[in-house]
Amino acid sequence: MSEAQPVSAAGPTSSDFNAGTTSTSTETVQVTPDLAESEDHIHTRDFGFLPIPERVRYDPKHPIHFGLVINIMLGFTSTFIVANLYYCQPLLIELAKSFDVTYDQVSIIPTLLQTGYAVGLLTISILGDLVRRRPLIMLLVFISGSLTIGLAVTNDLVAFEVISFLVGVSSVTPQILMPLAADLAPPERRASALSIVLAGLLLGVLLARVLAGVVAQFVTWRVIYYLAIGLQFLVLAVVYWLLPDYPAKNKGATYFGILASMAKFVVTEPLLLQAALINLPSSATFTNFWVTLTFLLGADPYNYSTLVIGLFGLVGMFGVAMAPLVGRVIDGLVPWFATFIAILFLLVFQAIQVGAGGVNIAAVVIVCFGLDVFRQMAQVSLTSAVFSIDANARARLNAVMLLSLFIGQVMGTSVGTKVFVQYGWRPAAALSLAWTGFMLFLLLLRGPHVPRHTWFGYAGGYEVRKKVLAERQRQQEEEAVTALDIERNCTDKEAECLHEKTTPECTSCNEMREGEAPVVQERSVQKVESVSEKDPLRLV
């Protein structure tokens, strides 16, 4: 698919201090970094005809610096692609009038968009573990932008619904960017990089609702889709000029093998299952709050207009703007403790909503801000921990996390709305408080430093700082290597003693050197592996 030119350079080596201990034994297919191709080639064209700007070509001799510009570009792309899923929500009444149908008939459109998005997560996002992601992302942005043209011009409801589904399928670009950001960023900045991409995604959710609500007040609903077309093709141009190329990560893997390995990860990786289960109620509480907020603010004692309710999304945007600070905090902590801190603060803000959400608007504003900040902190810390399981399977690991998030959204929307309508705002808020308590329960089932394949319990102490753990692990590995050298020296001396007691023609020394030394080496290698197996920094 791409034209390449030869270079003489070694493939890149991971700078992640977890890379040396990452295991792929849980996978159905053998997946090793496909860097042999990158050793011999630099891709110069995408799709075989589109030149890649020199400054973003992948060159193992001169790797691209992952700086703030690239990180912001990834967040910008996430914002205006994920917005495709949410433009329609404030427009449903206008759509019903335009297509001359009932509100019930157009209410299926958001469901079709989300269903298409789920299909894309399962079938397209995992391609990030198989192919070069730069052309994949460009292709998806082009497809979603082109399909949006159909949404803007069609006069047929069925056509609008079909196109909406396809737009949802092709709008999974942010979920390919998340693992790519983890690959491009240095380990010490990985959480910061992920937090900015996630902030862009959350900003897109909020911005789409605000833009669509405001625009629909003054002009036809079609204008918002014309705007979406322009924004997506602007994203395409930005991606073309700024998105770094990166080689395909796995060699010899097949699409269906990759797909099947997702299920095996869930049942063989305790950390992934724990993170996915925590992610589910976390997503449910977030969705429950924002969906029922419309009902809360539109009724007594507030009685706000739709426009004012839509502007509450701006409060959430202030929380999203805290992403760099949140990422910096997480970068310095073991992810388990970052998640623990986030859940504790979420419990506080949920308690405020239970006590005063329907009494004082100041409480609602405070909760809007707090939930966005600390829910983001929890998700980034969980994702950062999960990505350390296997660097070659991050697209699949991310897909599992997002499926749990999607299920949580459905649960939060359906259950939360039903509780609010039948029992009121306080029971609905209490439901979110209970879900947050369940998150804490799930986290406490498995400690921060337990071995990788331990399902329950605590081990390895309670060190909070990543830097201290990294230094401790380095010292343990040095001690293991030193032990290997000492045992080799002892073996050599034993061989010399035997040699003095035998005739010059005797081969005893050679036999012992050939037989005993590998045993000692194997013993010392096992020590190094036992140190690596603990790998506390990969744990939540």
BANUVO-724328 format. One record per residue (C-alpha): x, y, z. Coordinates in steps of 0.1 Angstrom, whole numbers, plus 5000, padded with zeros to 4 digits. Layout:
XYZ/...
This chain:
500050005000/503050235003/506150314985/509350275005/513150335002/515950145019/517850275048/520650115069/519550145105/518549925134/514949915145/513850115174/514049995210/511450075235/512350315262/509550205284/510950065317/508249795315/509149685280/511749435292/509149255313/506149255290/504848915282/502748795254/502048455266/498348525270/497748585233/496148355208/498448465180/502148535181/502548905179/506049055178/506849405168/507049425130/510149635130/512049425105/510249625079/511249955095/514949845096/515049825058/512550085047/511250435052/507750475039/507550775016/503950745003/500650665018/498250444997/501050414972/500550764957/500251024984/503651164995/504351165032/505951495044/509651435052/509351565088/506751305098/508250995081/509350715103/513150695105/514550475132/517850665131/516050995137/512850935157/510351215158/510151405190/506751365207/506051725218/503151935227/502252025191/501751655182/499851585214/497551875208/496951765172/495951425185/493451585209/492151825182/491551525159/489651335187/487451635194/486051695160/485651325150/483951205181/481551505178/479951325149/478151105174/476551385194/475551655170/472151505165/471051495202/469951855205/468451845170/465951565173/462951795175/464151995145/464851665126/461251545133/459851865119/462151865088/461351495079/457651535089/457751235112/457051185149/459651235177/459650855183/460750795147/463851015149/464750905185/466450595170/469150815153/471350845184/471050475190/472150405154/475150625158/476250455190/475550115176/477750195146/480450315169/480349995188/480649795156/483650015146/485349945180/485049575175/485949555138/488049855129/489949995159/491749665164/493449715130/495749945149/497549625160/497949515124/498649795100/500350135098/498050375116/498750695097/497050585065/494250405085/493450725103/493450935072/491150695054/488650695083/488551075085/488051095048/485150845049/483451005079/483751345064/482351225030/479451045047/478551365066/477851535033/474951285029/473551385063/473651755053/471751715020/469351415023/465651465026/464851105034/464750985070/465750625061/468750755042/469650975071/469450675095/471550445073/474250715069/474150795106/475050425113/477950435088/479250765103/479250595137/481250295123/483850525107/484150765137/486450535158/489550745149/490050865185/490250505197/493150445173/494850765184/494850655221/497250355216/499250555191/499850835217/500950565241/503450435216/504850775206/505150925240/508050845263/507150635293/507450925318/504951125298/502550855287/499750945311/500051315302/499751225265/496750995271/495051265292/495251525264/493851285238/491051185262/490451545270/489951615233/487451325232/485451455261/485651805247/484151675215/481151525234/480451845252/481252085223/478951895198/475951935221/476652305228/477252395191/474252205178/471952345205/473152705198/473152685160/469652525159/468252825178/469053055149/469452865116/468452535100/469852215115/471652135082/474152415090/475652215119/476451925094/477952165069/480152285097/481051925106/482051855070/484452145070/485952055104/486551695094/488351785062/490352045082/491251755105/492351555075/494651825064/496151865099/496651485102/498351475068/500951745077/501551655114/500651295122/503951095125/504150775106/504850455127/505450105115/503049815118/503449655152/502749285147/504249035122/502548715113/499248795130/495948765113/492848975116/490648695131/493548585153/493848935167/490048945172/489948615190/492848725213/490749005227/488548745245/491548555258/493048875273/489848925293/490048585310/493748565314/494748915325/493449015359/494449375356/492449415323/489349255338/489549465370/490049795350/487149705326/484849635355/485849965372/485350145339/481750025336/480250195366/482550495361/480950545327/477550485340/477750755367/479051005342/476350935317/473650925344/474651275356/474651445322/471551275309/469451345339/470851695343/468551815315/465451695335/466851845367/467552195353/464352205333/462052145363/461552315396/463252495412/465452595382/463152595351/466052675328/465652705290/467152445266/469852695256/470852755292/470952385299/473152335268/475552595281/476252385312/478452185289/480852485292/481252405328/482352055319/484852195294/486652375323/487052025339/488351895306/490952175305/492552035336/493851735315/497551845314/497651885352/495751545357/498251375334/501251515352/499951395385/499251045371/502751025356/504251055390/502050795407/501550415405/498250395385/496450205413/496950495437/495950755411/492750555405/492150535443/492550905448/490150975418/487450745432/487650905467/487151255452/484251115430/482550985461/482751335476/481251505446/478551245442/477651295479/477351675472/474951595443/472851365466/472651635493/472151955473/471851895435/468151975435/468452255460/471252495450/472652555415/476152615430/476152245440/475352145404/478152365390/480652225415/479651865407/479851925370/483452035373/484551775399/483051475380/484751575348/488151615364/488251305385/486451075362/489051175336/491751095361/490350755368/490050665332/493550785322/495150595351/493250275343/494150305306/497750375313/498050065335/496249845310/498449965281/501549835301/500249475298/501449425262/502849705240/501949505209/498349465218/497249815228/494549855202/492849535215/493349625251/491849965244/488949805225/488149595256/488249905278/485950095254/483449815252/483049825290/482750205287/480050165261/478049915282/478350155311/476950445290/473950225281/473450125317/473750485329/471350625303/468650355307/468750285345/469550645355/466750795334/464250535347/465150605384/465050985379/461550975362/460050745387/461750855419/463251195414/466651355414/467951245448/467550865442/469150915408/472151085424/472250815451/472450555424/475550715410/476950735445/476350365450/478050285416/481050495427/481250295459/481249975438/484250115419/486150145451/485249785461/486449645428/489749845431/490449715467/490049355456/493449365440/496449555454/498849785435/501849565434/500649205431/502148985404/500649005370/498548695370/497248725406/493548775407/492948885443/495049005472/497949225481/501749185478/504849395472/504149675496/502450005492/504850235474/503050515457/505750675435/506650535401/510250675403/510950485435/509650155421/511650205389/514850255409/514149955431/513549735400/516749855384/518749775416/517149425417/518049355381/521649475387/521949245417/520748955397/523249025369/526049055396/525048725410/525348575375/528948705372/529948575406/528648225400/530348215366/533648305383/533148045409/532547785382/535747885364/537747845396/536247505403/537247395368/540847515374/541047315406/539846995389/542247055360/545247055384/544246715397/543946555363/546346475335/546846735308/544946515284/541946495307/538746655294/536946685328/537447055330/535947115295/533046885303/532347065335/532547405319/530147285292/527747125316/527847335348/528147685334/524747675315/523147545347/524447845367/523448075338/519947935338/519747975375/520648345373/518448415344/515548275365/516448535391/516148815366/512848675354/511548645389/512249015394/510649105361/507548895368/506649125397/506649425374/504749645398/504549935375/502249765351/499549725378/496549945384/
